[in-house]
Amino acid sequence: MLLTWFPILVTLVVAAAIVGGMVTINHLTGPRRPGKVKGEAFECGNPPSGAAWGRFSVHFYLTALLFVVFDVEVIFLYPWAVELRHLGVFGLVEALVFIAILAAGLIYAWRRGALDWT
């Protein structure tokens, strides 16, 4: 069993060594000249204004969460579409149940007002 996981372990060790080496080299060779301009926050070329810890409406987070959930769930339909002929009627019924559950979740979120921006 150890031989099965050995290549993955080697890959992780090599990746960690490369990252550690790059961070160390950057720390040792990088310039250290702090200044007032370097300490300012940079936001797309616009001068910073207002407090850095602004509050956002919960609708931003809720919309993002719903998008991620439904986007990832729809991605699960691609493997099903590839193997549709092999799965037959059973696969079709399972996919329809999956889509029905997604639709029920979307209808629930819609009725609760999660998608309203008024």
C-alpha positions as CSV (number, residue, x, y, z in Angstrom):
1,M,0.0,0.0,0.0
2,L,2.9,2.3,0.7
3,L,4.1,2.0,-3.0
4,T,0.7,3.2,-4.1
5,W,0.9,6.5,-2.2
6,F,4.6,7.0,-2.6
7,P,4.4,9.2,-5.9
8,I,1.8,11.4,-4.2
9,L,4.0,11.8,-1.2
10,V,7.0,12.7,-3.4
11,T,5.0,15.2,-5.3
12,L,3.8,16.9,-2.0
13,V,7.4,17.0,-0.6
14,V,8.8,18.5,-3.8
15,A,6.0,21.1,-4.0
16,A,6.6,22.1,-0.4
17,A,10.3,22.3,-1.0
18,I,9.9,24.5,-4.0
19,V,7.4,26.8,-2.3
20,G,9.6,27.0,0.8
21,G,12.7,27.7,-1.3
22,M,11.0,30.5,-3.2
23,V,9.7,32.2,0.0
24,T,13.1,31.9,1.6
25,I,15.0,33.3,-1.4
26,N,12.5,36.2,-1.7
27,H,12.9,36.9,2.0
28,L,16.7,36.9,1.8
29,T,17.1,38.9,-1.5
30,G,14.1,41.2,-1.5
31,P,14.5,44.9,-0.9
32,R,13.4,46.3,2.5
33,R,12.7,50.0,2.0
34,P,9.4,50.7,3.6
35,G,7.8,54.1,2.9
36,K,4.6,56.0,3.2
37,V,3.5,55.3,-0.4
38,K,4.4,51.6,-0.1
39,G,2.3,51.3,3.1
40,E,-0.9,52.6,1.4
41,A,-3.6,50.2,0.2
42,F,-3.8,50.0,-3.6
43,E,-7.2,49.5,-5.1
44,C,-7.2,49.6,-8.9
45,G,-5.3,52.9,-9.1
46,N,-7.9,54.7,-7.1
47,P,-6.9,56.5,-4.0
48,P,-8.3,54.8,-0.9
49,S,-11.3,56.4,0.7
50,G,-13.4,55.5,3.6
51,A,-12.9,52.9,6.2
52,A,-11.1,49.7,5.3
53,W,-13.6,47.6,7.1
54,G,-16.8,48.5,5.3
55,R,-20.0,46.5,5.9
56,F,-21.7,44.7,3.0
57,S,-25.2,43.6,2.8
58,V,-25.9,39.9,3.5
59,H,-27.4,39.7,0.0
60,F,-24.0,39.7,-1.6
61,Y,-22.9,36.7,0.4
62,L,-26.2,34.9,0.0
63,T,-26.1,35.4,-3.8
64,A,-22.5,34.2,-4.0
65,L,-23.3,31.1,-1.9
66,L,-26.3,30.2,-4.0
67,F,-24.3,30.7,-7.2
68,V,-21.5,28.4,-6.0
69,V,-23.9,25.8,-4.7
70,F,-26.0,25.6,-7.9
71,D,-23.0,26.0,-10.2
72,V,-21.2,23.1,-8.5
73,E,-24.3,20.9,-8.5
74,V,-24.8,21.5,-12.2
75,I,-21.2,20.4,-12.9
76,F,-22.2,17.0,-11.6
77,L,-24.5,16.7,-14.6
78,Y,-21.6,16.6,-17.1
79,P,-20.4,13.1,-16.1
80,W,-23.9,11.9,-16.2
81,A,-24.3,13.3,-19.7
82,V,-21.1,11.5,-20.9
83,E,-22.3,8.1,-19.5
84,L,-26.0,8.5,-20.4
85,R,-26.1,5.6,-22.8
86,H,-24.3,3.3,-20.4
87,L,-26.5,4.2,-17.5
88,G,-29.8,3.7,-19.3
89,V,-33.2,4.4,-17.7
90,F,-31.9,4.1,-14.2
91,G,-29.4,6.9,-14.8
92,L,-32.1,9.0,-16.3
93,V,-34.4,8.6,-13.3
94,E,-31.5,9.4,-10.9
95,A,-30.6,12.5,-12.9
96,L,-34.2,13.7,-12.9
97,V,-34.4,13.1,-9.1
98,F,-31.2,15.2,-8.7
99,I,-32.6,18.0,-10.9
100,A,-35.9,17.9,-8.9
101,I,-33.9,18.4,-5.7
102,L,-32.0,21.3,-7.1
103,A,-35.2,22.8,-8.4
104,A,-36.8,22.4,-5.0
105,G,-33.9,24.2,-3.4
106,L,-34.0,27.0,-5.9
107,I,-37.8,27.4,-5.4
108,Y,-37.3,27.5,-1.7
109,A,-34.6,30.2,-1.9
110,W,-36.7,32.2,-4.3
111,R,-39.8,32.1,-2.1
112,R,-37.8,33.0,1.0
113,G,-36.6,36.1,-0.8
114,A,-33.0,35.2,-1.1
115,L,-32.9,36.4,-4.7
116,D,-34.7,39.8,-4.1
117,W,-32.6,42.9,-4.3
118,T,-35.2,45.5,-3.3
